[in-house]
């Protein structure tokens, strides 16, 4: 059990601020994000060289320290010590929301264990930006991120994702996107609807919408550049129990109850939908 009052005046510890950075367009940096990066004692960056360009643009003088997948095990205890001493720290990734595809999540978990407040700042994120303009169903959606690179592992993961009835969001390199789509075609079907988004928020932003086959045909004639977001709409068709139109309502209710493992009450409701009847009519007929 853990509760957090993010801005309690009794809290003597520092706070970890998760600060999103632009995914391409510097105008997407928020006023609050700039202020926090100016005010904190330290910025933990996925790539200090990349973040320094952002800091220079907004004239932010705050000191940085690196936090990436190769040093997080050694660096996190030091950051926790600073936070326990009352220093505020901002954590940023190269682009977008921190803790999505970088080691920031490990720092968040460590802070929660230490009773240190973790404050997330709203801002740019590629997955949601792509989803709402994709034209695919936004609800429900499932964020996956990067798939495994080896084809066998990738196919295994995609087959697991076939059980999910949602629009699925992936991140992918432009150099691997064709091979990934070929594997998706194998796992799903060539008619499955996808949207390939690239260069989001930048001058050459592009959305390529269509079936897997159509997008692959497009890519065979066009070279794409820039980081990609790939969305796949997976709709699991509900299996409709077939029944003879001469079947009695009693037999139909019993069939649905048995095949769907439903109670009689639930089966009556389902049969009323299938037959286009009022639930009360099916209930009376069944119990007559």
N, C-alpha and C positions, 0 to 999 in steps of 0.2 A: 504494500500500500504506500502510495506517495502522493502528496498534495503540494502544489506550488503556488504561492502568491508572488507573482513575478516582480512586483514593485513595492514590497513591504518595506516600510521605513526602519523596521527593526533588523533587517537583514544586514549583517556586517560583511558578508562575502561579496565578491564581485559577481558579475553576470556574464554569461556567454551569449553574445548576440549572433544569430545566424543571419548574415546580410547577403541578399541576392545581388548579383552584379549583372549588367546588360549582357544579353546573348548575341549582341551585334551592334545595336544602336545605342550610343552613349546617352541619348536623350531619355532612355528608359530608366536611368538611375533616379531614384526618388530623393526628395529633400531629406527625408528621415534617414535614409541609408547614408547619404553624404555626411549628415551631422554626426551620426554614430561613429563612422570611420574617423572623423575628426576628434571625437571625444574620448574614445576608448584608449586604454594604455598600450594595447598591442593588437596587431592584426595577424591572425594565423591564416596564411595563404597557401593554396594548392601549388601555385607557381609564383614566387615573389617577383620574378622579372615581368611576368604578364600583368600582375596586379599593380606593379609600380607605374605602368603606363596609365592605368585608370586613376591612381592617386595623383600623378602629375597633372592630369587633365583637370581635376577638381581642386588642385592645390592643397592636397592633404599631406601633412608632414608626419603622420603617425608611423612609428617603427613597425616593421614586419618581422615575422618569423615563418619559416616554411613548415607546412604540415601536409605530407603526402603519404601515399601507400607504403613507401620505403622507409619512412622514419617515424611513423605515427606511434609505434610501440614505445620508442624511446622518448618522444617529444611530449606525449600526453601527460605523463606524471609531472613534468615541469610546468605545463600550462595549468594543471589542477592546483599546483602549489601557489601559483600567482593568483588564481581566482580565489583560493581560500584566504589569501592575504588581503583581499579586498579590491584587486585590480579587475577592471572590466576588459574583456577580450572579444573582438569580432572575428568570426570565422567566415572566410569567403572561398569560393571555388573559382576556377578560371572564367566560368560564365554560368549565369543562372543561379538556381537555388543551391546552396551548399547542402551537403549530407545526402544528395541524391546518388551521384556516381563518383564519390570521393570519400576519403577516410573520416570525414567530419562526423559521421554517425557514431564512430567509436568514441569520439570526444564527447558527444551528447550523452551517451550511455554512462561514461565515466563521471560526468557532471551530475547526472541524476542520482547516481550512487552516493555522491558526496554531499547531496543536498544543495547543490549550486543551481540557481535559476537559469533556465535556458529559454531565451526569448527569440522567437522567429519573426523576421520582418517580411512583410509581403513584397513581392516583386516579380521580376521576369523569370519565367521558366518555359523551356522549349516545348515540353510535352503538352501542357495546357494551351499554350499559344497556338500550337498546331491543331489540337483537337477541335477547338471551337470554330475554326475556319475550314476544317476538313470537309464538312458536309456529311461525314459519317455520324452515326448516332452517338451523342455525347454521354448518354446514360443507359446502362452502366458503362464505365470504362475501367480498364485495367492497365496500370503502368508497369511495364516489365524492364525497360532500359536496354542494356546491351545483351545480345545473345552470345552464347559460346562461339568461339571462332571455328572449331573443328566441325565439319559437316555432320558427323555422326552425333556429336553432343548437341548440336543445334537442332537436328531433326528430332532427337529424343525430347528436347525441351519444347519444341513446337507441338509434338504429339500430346504432351502433357497439357499444353495450353488449349488444345481442342475441346477440353471439358468446360472451358470458360465461355459463357454466353455474354460477350461484351466487345466493345471496340478496344483493341489492344495496342498500346503505344510502345514502340521500340526506338532506340537510338542506334544509328549505324554509320559507319564510315562510307564515303562515296566510292571507295575502292572495293568495298565488299558488298555493296547493296544489291548488285545483280545476282551474285551467288546466293545471297540471303533470300531473294525473291524466288529463285529457282527451288530452293529448299522449302519455302512456304508453299509453292505450287504443289510440291510433292506431299506435304503434310495436310494441306487443305484442298484447294482445287484451283484451277487456272481462272475460274470465274469469280473467285473470292474478291470482294472489293477492297482496294487499298488506296492510300494516299501517301505519296512521297513528297515531303516538304524539305526544302533546302534554303540555306542562307536567310533564315527567318529574321525579320526586322531590318535586313540590309537592303541595299539598292537592287540586288539581283534576286530578291526573294521569289521563290517559285513553288507552286503546288501542282503536282502531277497526279491527276485523279483518274481512276479506272479499275478494271479487273487486273489481276496479277499478270495475265497474258498481255493485256493492252499496255501496261506500264513496262513490261519487259521488251515489247516490240519498240516502244518509244526509246528506251535506253540503248537498244541495239543501234540506233541511228544518232543518238545524242550523248555527248560526254557531259557528265555533271561534276560540279565541284562544290566544295563547302560541306560543312557538317549537315547530316541528314536526320530527319525524324520520319519514321515509317509507321503508318497506322494501318491496322488491319481490322475490318469489321467482320466478326464471327458471330453469326446468328444460328443458334441451334434450334432447328425446327421441332416443335412439339409434336410428339407422335399421337395421332388421333386414332382411338380404338375404333376399328371398323365394326359395323353391325348391320345386320339384315333389317331392311325397313319394316319387315313383317314381325321382327322380334318384339315381344311384349316388353312393356316398361319394367315389369318385375325382373324378367331375364336380363334386360339391359343393365339395370341397377346392380344385380348380382355379378354380372360380368365385369363391370367397371370396378366394383368393390374388390373383386378377386385379383384382377390384373394390375390394378394401381395400388393395391394394399391400402384401401381407404375404408373408413367406417361407412355404414349404410347412409348415415346422414350426409357425409361428404360425397358419396357416390350419387345420391339423389340430386345434390346441387350440380354435380358435373353432368349428369344425364340431362338435366333441365337446360343446361347451356348447349349441349350437343344437339338436342332436339328442338331448341327454340321454344321451350314451354316454360310456364311459370313453375317455380319450385313447389308451390302448394299443390299444383295439379299432379306432379310426379309423386309427391308425398302421399296424396290421397289414393292414387292408383296403386302404389306399392303396398300400402297398408290396408287396402280394401278387404 
